[in-house]
Amino acid sequence: MTARKFSCVAPVLAALALCASARAEEARCASPATPANLSNYRPVFLACENAAGAKKLAMRRMSAGNETLLLAVDPQSLKTSLEREACWRCAETTDEKEIDTRFLRALQKPPEGAVAKALENAGLTHSPSDAGAFVTADLCPSRRPLDRDFLERFAKEGPGTPIALSVSGRWLAHHAADLAWLKAQAASGALKISWVNHSYSHPFVRNRPDDRTYLLTQGVDIDREIFETEKLMIIDGLTPSVFFRFPGLVSDDGLMAKLRERHLVALGADAWVALGFEPRPGSIVLLHANGNEEVGLRLFSRLLDENRVARPLRPIEEAPAER
């Protein structure tokens, strides 16, 4: 081969090698398989960037076999993902450094010097955009099956109908068939599901005042309530969102502060349909799809049929204010 011929071929060979390297890197950094178990699950706050220049904030780090994984969030879209840490360059960051991101703006900071008392429906209850509606359905611990009929009717709103499902760890542990059905609805494109943490045990003692039940029950470990549910979600093949819904919508300033420390957005609602609150444009709608609130589902289905729910139905990640 003459020198001239080689000079023509060399760039082609280099380009092919570069493409092969890029494909190998893409395969190596593809979404990790669902882990069979997790260890060393812990909170972090890291600013990360990959070889393509994408930037994310890591909220959790964990070990899955011999691999280290991150639960990360896009700081502008609020969409979460499970990532291989080896595919990202990460460094510790702070809330102050990330204050200009939409994610940090969505985290509500409790007022300084606030008096410790039970709070009802604290957090994000209505979208500042005042457009469309954000439908959420809670899956509290229940012996009853999932309300599949309602969800099938709801999915008829259109392909990829968005819904945020607030799941408790105890519901996940006892409803394997229902969870498999939900995952099939998501995989088929019928529903676009955002998975919201609703605590692990969802404690509740009837006839107790709010400041002595739910997550304000004496002895409750809020970190356990958060992390055990996230771990179950990930092992079940779900990606936890950045949202957390307090059981009973009851919290206090201490719980709100801890939630923000763990980089989670408190999700409330201004339209709990079963209690008679009708959605408005921008409303965060609250239903229960765990078999315990047939009246609320029936009322909401009627509102949908009568076009009394603002459209479009929107993913919960779009509810917080834009930058």
C-alpha positions, 0 to 999 in steps of 0.5 A: 500500500502506497503512502498516499493510499494509506493516508486516505484509509487511515482516517476511515479506520480511525473513525470506525475505531471511534464508533466502535469505542462509542458503541462499547461505552454506550453498552457498558453504561446502559441502564443497569439490570434490576438488582436482586438485592441492595446493600450500603444504601445511603443518601448522597448529594453529588453533581455528576457529568458523563462523557456525553456532557449530560448532567445529573444530581445523585441523591442515593448511592448503593451497592448491587453485587460488585457494582455501585449504582446511583439514584440520580435526578435531572435537575431541570426535568425532575426525572429520575434514573438509576445509573452506573456510577462508573459511567459518571464523573461525580463530586460532592455538591451542596444545596447552595451550589445547585440553588438555581436548578429547578430541582432545588427550587421545588424543595420547600424550606421550612421557615426558621424558628417554626413551632413544632406542630402537626401540619396538614397537607404541607408541600406541593398542592397546586401547580403554579402553571394553573394548566391541566391537572395532575392525577395521583393515586395512593396505594396505602397498605390494604388487604383489598386488590388494586382497583384495576377497573378504574385504572383501565378506564383512566388509561382510555384518556389516551396513550401514555396517560400520566398518573403518579402512584404513591406506594407504601412499602407494605403494599409492595410487599403484599401485592406482587400480582397487582404490581406486575399488572401495573408494570405491564400497563406501563410497559405497554404504554397505556399508563405513564407512571411516576412512582412516589414514596408513601413511606414503608409502614404507613402507621396509623392509629384510629382516634388518635390526634394527628400529632400522635399518629401517621409518621408522627407516631412515637418511635417512627424512624423517618429515614427507614420509612424513606429508604426501605421503600426506595430499596423495595421499589428499585428491587421491584424494577421501579425508579423512585421519583423525587416526590414523597407523600406523607400518610394522611397528608400529616407532617410537622416542621421536623419531618418537612426539614428531614424530607428536604435534607433527603432531597425529596419534594413533599407532595400534597393535594388540593383536590381529594375527590372522596372528601368533596374537593373538585379539581381546578386547573392546575390541581393535584388530584388525590385518589386511592386505588388500593381498594379502599375508596370506591366512592372517590374513584366513582366520583372522579370517573364521572368528572372525567366523563362530564369533562369537569377535569382540566386537560391535559392530564400532566405528569407530576414532574411538571407540577413544580414551578419552572425556572 
